[in-house]
């Protein structure tokens, strides 16, 4: 799981309330799939997702 990063998946429920959940995944697409598996509302309404954000800090590139 070392290659996994933490992603925040934000969606709006039926009452338009914003809800966020965090998942460890290899990429944003995998985070979306995990959210769809974990949350029945997202599974039924996948377009309710309005943000998938990687929470890992960007690593500085080393100068050659």
Secondary structure, DSSP 8 states (H G I E B T S, - for coil): -TT-EEEEEEEE-TT--EEEEEEEESSHHHHHHHHHHH-HHHHH-GGGEEEEEE-S--------
